[in-house]
Amino acid sequence: MKNLKTVAIALLVAFGTLNASAQEKKVDVAKSKINWVGKKVTGKHEGTINLKDGVLIFKDGKLSGGNFTADMTSITVTDLKAGEGKEKLEGHLKADDFFGTDKFATAKLTFKTIGTKAKNVYTVTADLTIKGITKPVTFEITVNKNNAVAALKIDRTKYDIKYGSGSFFDGLGDKTISDEFELTADLKF
């Protein structure tokens, strides 16, 4: 009986140690940044989106998971100043033509698979939900100490954001907006 108790305690300690090797690192949303770039025939616009929350999960020192929620109501334009169309563009990006933030206040990214590409560089396939539509995206993320950087290209038309898309509308000419927009995340944890 004494041996059975010893084995049970050893198993509990071992099981606890295995579980303890997974570590969640909460993202500091105040210090982290998400920058976006949207391109059109005649130029581009850029801005920021705030993170609402996020976590990266590590096991045995390697990235093993993560999920993030972006506050889409925070979308701002940084390449224009007040009076130059900044407010109009921000309003349009929040309208139903684009992200519909009254109905869809957040976007979510959840890691599904992670492969090691190089030291501290991972290839991630994740589910991205925008406007209630979830599609897979693949991107690279580089993790160093308490910082992670990722760049994503997203086809907005997959999320029912078709305004100004040459893929859906003819005769747009120089009013055509690229289907892809770029996100760069600089995460601090």
N, C-alpha and C positions, 0 to 999 in steps of 0.2 A: 504494500500500500504506500509505503514511504517512497519507493522508487517511482510509482505511478504519479504521485504528487510532484516529484522532482522533474519528471518528464513533462508533465502538464505545465509547470512553471517555465521550463526551458522553451517549450513551444510558444507560450504566450509572449515571452521576452523576444524570441526570434521573430514572431509574427509582428509584434510591435515595432521592432527594428526595421523590418522590411517596409512597413507602412510609413515609418518616420522618414525614410529616405526621400519620399515625395515632399516637395516644398512649394508652397504657394507664395508668390511674391506679388503683392498688391501694387498696382501702378499708381504713382502719385499723379493724379489728374491735373493738379495745379501746375506741375512742372513739365508735364508731357505736352506734346504738340502734334496736331494733325494738320498738314498743309494740303491744299488741293489746287489743281491746275485744270482748267477747262479750255480747250482750244477751238477756234473757229477759223474760217478761211482768212479773215482779215486781222487775226491776232489771237490773243488769249486773255483770260482773266484768272486771277488766283486769289486765294484766301485761306481761311482757317475754319476748323470745326472743333469744338471742345469734346473731350472725353467725359462721359458721365461716370464710368467705372471700368475697371479692367484688372485682369490677373494673368500672370504667366506662371506655369507650373513646371517645375524642374524635378527630375528624378536622377539620382546619382550624378548630379552636376550638369545634366543635359536637359535641354528643353523638351518637355513631353506633352504640353497642352497650353491652352490659353483661351480667354474669351474677353470681349470688349463690347461696351455699349457707347455709341456716339450720340451726343445731344444735337440732333439735326436742327433744332430751333436756334442753335448758336451760330449757324453758318454765317460767315462774314466775308466781305470782299476787301482785299488789302491793296489792290493795285489802283483803286479809284479813291478819290477823296469826296467828302460831303459836297454836294452841289454838282458833282461831275457824273452823276448817275449811279453812285454807290448805293443809295437807298432803294432806287428803282430795281437794280439788279438783285440786291439781297431779297427784296420782296418777291421778285419773280422766281428766284431759286427756292423760296419757301412755299410758293404757290403750287397748285395741283399740276401745272405744266411740268414741274420738275419734282421736288421732293415731297410736296404735300404735307408740310410739317404740322399743320393743324390736326390732321388725322394720324400722321406717322411721325411722332416727335423724336423717335430714336431709330438708329440703325444698329444692327448687331453682327459681330463677327465671332464665330466659334471654330477653333482649330479642330480638325478631324484627323489628319495624318501629318506626321512630321518625319522628315528624312534628314540625315546629316549630309551636308554637301562638302563642308570643309570645317576646320576647327572654328567653332563659334558661329558657323553659318549653316542655317537650316532651310530646307524647302518645305513649305507648309501648304497643305490644301485645307481650306476652311469653308464653312458655310457663311455666306454674307447675306443678310436680310436687309433689304431696302424697300420701303413702301409695302411691307407685308409679303414680299416675294423673296424666296430663298434660293440662291444659286451658288454653286461651288466657284471658288477663286483659288488660284495658286500663285504663290509669291515667295520671295526669299526674305529671311529675317536674320540679322546679325546681332548677336548678344555678346556684350562685354561688360563684366562686372555688374553694375546696377543700371545698365542702359541697353536698350534694344532699338534697332532701326530697321524699318521695312518700307518698301516701295511697292505699290500696287497699281495696276492699270485695270480699270473697270469699265465694261461695256454697259453704259446706262440704259440702253434699249432693252436689255434683258430684265430690267426692273420697271418696265413700262414708262420710261422717261424718253419720249420720242420727239419732243419739241425741237424743231430745227434740224432734224436728222435727215441727211441726204439718203439714208437707207429706206426711209418711209415716205418722203415727200420730194416731188420733182420741182424743178424750177426755182430752187432756193438761191442759187448763184452764190454771191459772197455773203449771204446770210446763213449759210450752212454751218452747223456746229458739229464738231467731231463726236462720234458715238462714244469714244473712250474719254474718260477723265482719269487723272493721275492723283493718287494719294501718297503722301510721304508721312510716316509716323515716326516720331522720336519719343520713345517711351522711357520714363525714369521710374525706378522702383527701389 
